[in-house]
Every structure is written in C-alpha cells, then in structure tokens.
Amino acid sequence: MDTNRPSSGSTLFGPRLALASGGAPKALVVLLHGVGADGQDLIGMAPHWARYLPEAEFLAPDGPEPCDMAPYGRQWFSLQDRTPSVMEAGLQATLPIVNGFLDQALAERGLTDADLALVGFSQGTMTSLYTALRRPRPCAAVVGFSGALLGAPTLARDIVSRPPVLLVHGEADPVVPFPALAAAAQALRGAGVEVETLARPDLGHGIDPEGLVAGLDMLRRHLPQAVGPSA
C-alpha cells in the first residue's frame, strides 16, 4: 500500500492500494472519508476487499479543505452551518474538484465510468451520492455508509445518472440519524435509482463487519471486471 503519493495528478492527494500483481487495473474504487478524517481513515478497508477484487485499484483522496471544526483532518465541505441549502451549496462548490479528480484518475488508467465505484462514509457518502447522480455517465455503483442524501427536493430535476446504490446505516447512529437511511432511499427510488439498504442494529456512527461484507458483495456484482477469472 502506497500511503504518501498523490492518488492522481489532480489537486486531490491521498493513499492508494495498487494491484498486487503490479499490472493495470480493470476497475477503480474511490473511497471518500468523513469530515475531520482523511484518506487514511478508509484505505484500511482496501486490503480486505482487494482479496476478492484483485483487478481493482483503490484510491482514498483527502478532502480538498482543512476541517474547519477541528485542528486536524480534512473535509469535502463545511458543516458549521447544517442548513440543507448551505450544505448543498458546499457540495456544489466541491463537485468540480471531485469530478476533475475522477476524470483524471480514469483517463490515466484507460478506464471509464463503467469501471468506477464510489464508496463513502458519512460526509463522504453525501459527496459520493451528490457526485455520482450528476456525472454525465453513470458509474458502476455507489456504496454509502452512515450518510445522507443532500439535494433531495430537486433531485428529480437535477439527476443525470442513475447508478445502483447500496446504503448501510447503524440504527444507533448519534451523528447522522438513522432515519436518513429511509429518507435517502425514498428520494432515490422516486428519481428512478435502484437502491438497496442495510440497517445495522446497535451500530453507531461506523462500519461493522456485516457492512463491509455487504459493500464487497455490491462491488463484486457491479464490478465483475475487478473480480478476475479465477474468482
């Protein structure tokens, strides 16, 4: 695992896990962390998934801004004002940065959106959903842990792409309330998006083994090119 080099030549940097074979990837899994963390927070999932997705490369870029609520970590947008319209405005400002990173990462590897999956945690889920639904071409899948959907009231008007989505949420989440799961699923289905959900009893704001297994299953089904011929 390379933990210091830029994950692409863009303005976003972070750790990555390349193919063990050293060859060219057939798929790309991009992991977007939560507020106050950085790419190191999620890249630890990559070795577990890479065993079953040997043809995928994993990138975990750091958010573009220093966290404005802590003396450490990064963020995709500010959460100091959690008014939905303010948070969505922050996402709108971040969108071209994330899209630029994804476009360059795919181009450098000779891949397309059909070879891309976005995986987010908390604010990273918000960012993954917002980005994936507005890209010109649908990515292969989105996996969101402990997050929420921003922009739901105008989603039917704004949606461009409809990738399949898996949402996983702890029923005891004290940070992003558990009802955000049902609200996101309802809005996504109303906009024509295929959605799977997994509620985790007694889980707080985190990712548990059952969630990791569900996320892996989603990636294996929608990124078959990453599984390899021997799986």
C-alpha positions, 0 to 999 in steps of 0.5 A: 500500500502506497500511503504518501503519493498523490492518488492522481495528478489532480489537486486531490492527494491521498493513499492508494492500494495498487494491484498486487500483481503490479499490472493495470487495473480493470476497475477503480474504487474511490473511497471518500472519508468523513469530515475531520478524517482523511484518506487514511481513515478508509484505505484500511478497508482496501486490503480486505476487499482487494482479496476478492477484487484483485483487478481493482485499484483503490484510491482514498483522496483527502478532502480538498479543505482543512476541517474547519471544526477541528485542528486536524483532518480534512473535509469535502465541505463545511458543516458549521452551518447544517442548513440543507441549502448551505450544505448543498451549496458546499457540495456544489462548490466541491463537485468540480474538484471531485469530478476533475479528480475522477476524470483524471484518475480514469483517463490515466488508467484507460478506464471509464465510468463503467469501471468506477465505484464510489464508496463513502462514509458519512460526509463522504457518502453525501459527496459520493451520492451528490457526485455520482447522480450528476456525472454525465455517465453513470458509474458502476455503483455507489456504496454509502455508509452512515450518510445522507442524501443532500439535494433531495427536493430537486433531485428529480430535476437535477439527476443525470445518472442513475447508478445502483446504490447500496446504503448501510446505516447503524440504527444507533447512529448519534451523528447522522440519524438513522432515519436518513437511511429511509429518507435517502432511499425514498428520494432515490427510488422516486428519481428512478435509482435502484437502491438497496439498504442495510440497517445495522442494529446497535451500530453507531456512527461506523462500519461493522463487519456485516457492512463491509461484507455487504459493500464487497458483495455490491462491488463484486456484482457491479464490478465483475471486471475487478473480480478476475477469472479465477474468482 
